[in-house]
């Protein structure tokens, strides 16, 4: 497909890199000459210097023939104007990054009135990710499929844990839960395991199953943590506001610690049912005074990675049961993991996944469209949810008879409200949702999971 990426910041650059790597014809627009030079040197894409709201620049970038434009610039209104202009020039589909909370309730209006195919809000997606983690605090990370019918959670095997030395084929017998380990990250590699695979201490597991079975799994391991009843949020920015609202909707009490008095006054209006605390959460005495030792969860959401990391480490010292840290630079996750803080979220990664999922769904030639895409094992593997069409090659055949490509695994079959943990006798039917796990970028269409589709 011919794709234009307007804005080569963190998100735009990441999206352009992935889409170019998947073989799409990508053109990047940015008004900064230095950014264009860097992008041209680093990526195999066409670069155009200029304003993405200018019809002349859009024409030069090929908007008249483009299948898709992705607007990822800093200002919401600029992204919307860019999208409108591109549609008028002939671009078939437009995705706009829109971050302001006031637009969140107007998503359908923006799509219908402005002709936007998808409206992406990175801060809201980040808040949703954190709220899922806090609702299942035993896990490092939680990815949901088919509106929660199935989940994939990440969990690290501890040094003295019951899983160490266990072969995957023995999991149901030993621990009694119907779950499936779909990816194991070990030594920097993402491995798609089979039943003979033996777990080792330090392995990061991606485990799929219905939420009730995942809960049984953690209970059997003695690792189940009670749900979060109260959370302390450091930082009252957009993510903090979205998260506080989501947690309160789930019945979780919220304290928000914010250093700016002016912002605190605004937060009192935005979050009337939350406790707003004005103070510098990077100071230990402030956190102690505000009750960090009594909270069930601590979430660091400031715009400074260093502040988030330091305060998260201090929260760990204060024995906070669950800690979630936002970072803009993903490699900081390794620092946090070494200190036992392993629930790390990166808004750039989340929105990139959302954008790539939409592009792959557009590009699918069969009727089996991609519904959800989640990165696993630090981006080395992917879990993709496909809605299965009538003519899909995997329909009506027991899984044991399917000739799956090497390194491809069926992680779940979702039929209506039921999540089925796959076994050899399971059969995929039209209308099912199939969760496929494979190396990153390897599978774009459902039929590609079979050897014959190569």
Steps between C-alpha positions, in 0.01 A plus 500: 500500500599863451511662844581857606620565856457866596737585784825315570507526878527196726172343390521600134857376465416168669192445282692586182781260596263207559285559192802547272644178643178319405538603137266799476580804286546762774541877465581713806415871529656731760563874509841459670793461261715326763224250576454428131876446460511257793194312375643476148829365635340245735201371303430374150221753440433806282534824697327832431588816691205734557173557680267199496199735500611658171323362190821554301704288743233230510486488121880467486476211745244327277181554701286468186603135459561406865315213665558640847630808681604480864511841672718486815601863552501667841182708466160330474350770282792484256450124468130547430561772239764282336252213486225714348737636234630153414148363461406790270805424285403135463663305786282196570542471878627732774613429856546800729665511841268702725613535862287766669250351750225733375502311168472153656119511514484632143678213324202396287426863412859554389497187287169572330531877460869528416529176303756343734522120487652464847563743787792390722554631853837377641437627853162329524642173363778520759247556779297200383813285502585602856142447622511143366825434685358635825190282466729193470799601718659152498605561140775719358275592210151412377383497136134436429329350197137505385397749772648297781389148402866396495816652642874464464694590813875531549661339803865448596601163647666576838821335615324291765166471318299184450519529120877466473589163349143429384436375147210681335315175428476447878347839585132387500577198716727680746313828532147408393427804285408497130754750374753503216854642504528662157836681520806465721756781504841366603844652450368773275319254268128444456427127477171342387505187720359150462396254769856376559626848590632520858467827689796661675529771767497845344288399198238760406185313405207614289208286618159493330164390629165616638542734796350247744757237395785748524386581853498130587849473352639771728315360802660160436842668484436689822555823306146635491472856631174646620346763273609859543261702718698824519759650264736797522573675170806724465431760232173669414542522123269357237587137572448557872154649440394218268634236738337651808162497324540139383605383847214683670256337257638166627447599864867570573586797723750746351751754637673724245826669600582804284767765562335786308245687714329638190461149359371376837221758491401376154517135614255574780248592231590215264510233774254606772493152659880456519733631770728763346829548686723796416864409550825378345474120486873468426560588868472199728355700789209610280421143398522378859279781623241423233490132594703309243552212746123451526411501130442186292655642184731782394495633142774739379371713212703819481660612175849436641624140467764557770244621755271207418780247539638641826161528668404150384816362659415683822144359489656154472705570814177603672356154413219630281340179363459620140704762315446621143746735331456704182812551290559664164824309439425127500856395586448642849279199567813290559610735780165466671488123461837470676340671800190282494273754331385324185165658400618764255285677242607711201230708327699507175504121482127472571391747233743351249337160551158653442608671177677192362195285577278730296740497205522122501121471514476729195761295318333163562388343174284230661183557700670404827583843638737586782311632802776541760879512503721486809880488517652238731850439631619859454370513144667177384169315464139593428158375599239571231125449523330416170129476435470174304317518168311219327773427246802502735737208441503399868120460530352157577831315552611364842802696616715185514453464123585858411849543359597816683812685398794455734493750783125564472261411781122529544466659843123508541171443318218732601147388416233740610573572868700179544879488488632158396853395596611319183583129492549259214129421471383862487351623172485862384159599363387796289419795723754398765775732610843332482798635697821425309847536652812529283824692458449874447397592145482140380121460471277763341205284386337202664569262209873568537512282813500188279799361314309494173457879517873569472 
